[in-house]
């Protein structure tokens, strides 16, 4: 078990890390740690959503928008 396992487990269980812990986890991870994080993320996704695939799309009927969403190409501003 790698030295980062406790941090990975903490993030998985508590859904949060202190800033320094997060920086350490990203800086010191190795391929084994990354695979473990991926497997936990996949398990969480399957537990939450199952194995179904959901697609979402947006159909725009006009190029006018009253909102100001930063990601939108047709935002108000």
Secondary structure, DSSP 8 states (H G I E B T S, - for coil): --TTHHHHHHHHHHS---HHHHHHHHHH--HHHHHHHHHHHHHHHHHHHTT---------S-S--S---TT-TT---
